[in-house]
């Protein structure tokens, strides 16, 4: 079995008459690129999340907004806590220098 090492951005369909963007998803096990065409306007096929529209209802959007989202190593709550502490520290410095 020959493994594809190169990344292919397009795929030919219908006896090489139609050129389409190729799905960007990679297999965890074989590290091979998905062989399906990506959906129009997306970078992945329908099996890898291309048909996902995200939260549709207002409740769903609110749940996503208030969810514990992690960016890097810290959560939104940790960033807010640190910002509060920096404000307190700034107030202490202002008091110290004004006296």
C-alpha positions in Angstrom: 0.0 0.0 0.0 1.5 3.3 -1.1 0.9 6.2 1.3 0.4 9.7 0.0 2.9 12.0 1.6 1.9 15.2 -0.2 -1.1 17.4 0.5 -3.5 17.7 -2.3 -5.7 20.8 -2.5 -8.0 19.7 -5.3 -9.6 16.5 -6.4 -10.9 15.6 -9.9 -14.4 14.2 -10.2 -16.6 12.9 -13.1 -13.8 11.3 -15.1 -11.5 14.2 -14.5 -13.9 16.8 -16.0 -14.8 18.6 -12.7 -12.2 19.9 -10.3 -13.2 20.5 -6.6 -11.5 21.4 -3.4 -10.4 18.4 -1.4 -11.4 17.8 2.2 -8.6 19.0 4.6 -9.2 16.4 7.3 -6.5 13.9 8.1 -6.9 10.4 9.5 -5.6 9.9 13.0 -4.2 6.4 12.4 -2.8 6.6 8.9 -2.2 10.3 8.6 -3.7 10.2 5.1 -5.9 13.0 3.8 -9.6 12.4 3.4 -10.4 11.4 -0.2 -13.8 13.2 -0.5 -14.5 16.6 -2.0 -15.1 19.5 0.4 -18.5 21.1 0.5 -19.0 24.4 -1.4 -17.6 27.2 0.7 -16.1 24.9 3.3 -12.7 23.3 3.8 -14.0 19.9 4.9 -16.5 17.3 3.6 -19.9 16.5 5.2 -18.5 13.7 7.3 -15.9 15.9 8.9 -18.2 18.8 9.9 -18.8 20.7 6.7 -22.6 20.5 7.2 -22.5 21.9 10.7 -24.2 25.3 11.0 -23.4 25.8 14.7 -26.1 26.7 17.2 -29.3 27.8 15.5 -31.6 28.8 18.4 -31.1 31.7 20.8 -30.7 29.3 23.7 -28.0 27.4 21.9 -26.1 30.5 21.1 -26.3 31.6 24.8 -25.1 28.1 26.0 -22.1 28.3 23.6 -21.3 31.9 24.8 -21.4 30.9 28.5 -19.7 27.6 28.0 -16.3 27.0 29.6 -14.1 27.8 26.6 -10.4 27.2 26.8 -8.0 29.3 24.7 -4.5 28.2 25.2 -3.9 27.3 28.8 -6.5 29.4 30.5 -10.3 29.8 30.7 -12.3 32.9 30.3 -12.9 32.9 34.1 -9.2 32.8 34.8 -8.6 35.8 32.5 -11.4 37.7 34.2 -10.0 36.9 37.7 -6.5 38.0 36.6 -7.9 41.3 35.2 -9.7 42.0 38.5 -6.5 41.4 40.4 -4.5 43.7 38.1 -7.1 46.5 38.7 -6.8 46.0 42.5 -3.0 46.1 42.2 -3.2 49.3 40.1 -5.4 50.9 42.7 -2.9 50.0 45.4 0.0 51.5 43.4 -2.0 54.7 42.8 -2.7 55.1 46.5 0.9 54.4 47.3 2.3 57.0 44.9 -0.3 59.6 45.7 0.5 59.5 49.4 
